[in-house]
Amino acid sequence: MSPQCRHGSLPDVIEEVVEKPPSMEDIETTLRVLDFCVKREHKIHIDGTTPLKDVVQVLNQRLRRPFSDHIEKKGVSNGRRNPRKCYICKYLITSSHPQYPALCKPCGSFNLASSNLSLPEALNLDGKIALVTGGRINLGFHTALRLLRCGAQVIITSRYPRDAAVRFLAEKDSEKWEKRLRVIGADFRAANDVFHLVTEIKQLLRKWNTENQGKLDILINNAAQTWTDSLKQERRAIEQEDQLLLESSNYDSLLLETNYSPRVRGGVQSLNLLAFDTERKRLNETFPAETGIIGRTENTKSISTMEHEPKTSWVQSLNEIPYEDFISATQSIHLSL
């Protein structure tokens, strides 16, 4: 059955004789339901005098329509959008905050005041140890920077650790805090990476702690396990990591030596984990070779030269989410049990 049609068409002629015909009350109830279903779209008023042929025709037209046409778009009514709700308090926004359009004015002011409390001049984190997962770009990057500038020792994780280290050292004040930063490579789509990450962090905590009792004070769990870039984007990012590996640079002191290497889709391509070299060979056959390594983008953007970023699984519909995301999540749950 086609997904566009939920039911088959009604028969044009009813030939079978019903041994126990419905009562008049049953018929009237059915007609009222049918009339309610079609009154918004058809001028035909269905009642006890409506010819059966007309009833069947109207119902067939309705049942052949795609299922999505029966669902009203959320937030849209009569061509006008419903008032938005504040992202924090969930009350309707009558007047949005000038700096945070998604917030009402009270919540926006509260958010701004809270942010000011964490400025380096107001927050002292000397002696504290923080872990920021997914710290290469965007929110994770700036959170790690704020912690470093407040005096904390910071561990960050990233699918592309060398690129992350380069980005941090590009900051003008990196000389003040680079000795308090360590970068660990890990892809949270692969459960083994997570287990190895825990082991490496425990060892680093013991090394940093003078009393030989590892203690993590702050955890910012920001890593986007379900943020799936296109295959082409991941391939380019991996090429960038390979190129950085060949270059001599001063960022090596930031990296924790592990056996980690970035893999397309975290190494998950089917129900079985495929070797990275096999996957790379397949990708090289799929995509033509490109000259040169792409340039590094700004800290607020990912490594990509695509004009339009694909939708990620944060905003995708269920049928749009790549199957690799489901597989990797299932494997992670299974291995953790």
Number of C-alpha atoms within 10 A of each C-alpha: 7 8 8 13 14 13 12 11 15 13 10 11 9 9 7 6 7 8 6 6 9 9 8 10 9 10 14 13 12 15 18 14 12 17 17 12 13 17 12 9 9 11 8 14 16 21 16 13 7 12 10 13 10 12 19 16 14 16 15 17 10 19 17 14 13 14 13 9 10 10 8 9 9 8 11 11 10 6 7 8 10 12 12 16 16 21 16 12 12 11 13 15 18 12 12 19 17 12 11 15 14 17 25 24 19 13 18 21 16 11 14 13 11 11 10 13 11 15 14 15 10 9 15 15 17 13 12 16 24 22 23 23 24 28 30 30 21 14 15 22 21 16 16 27 19 16 26 25 21 20 19 23 24 24 25 26 25 25 27 26 26 23 21 26 25 18 19 25 16 11 12 8 11 16 10 11 19 19 13 15 22 20 28 25 26 28 26 24 27 22 21 15 17 17 14 15 20 11 10 15 17 15 13 15 17 14 13 17 14 9 9 11 12 17 15 15 13 14 13 15 13 16 21 16 16 18 15 22 18 16 13 16 19 21 20 17 24 21 16 20 20 16 13 16 13 8 8 8 10 10 18 15 14 22 18 17 12 12 8 17 17 22 22 23 21 25 19 22 17 11 10 10 12 15 12 16 10 9 16 15 10 10 16 12 9 10 11 8 9 9 6 9 14 14 10 15 12 11 18 11 11 16 19 19 13 10 6 7 12 12 15 16 18 11 10 12 10 8 7 11 18 14 13 19 20 13 18 25 17 13 18 17 11 10 11 10 5
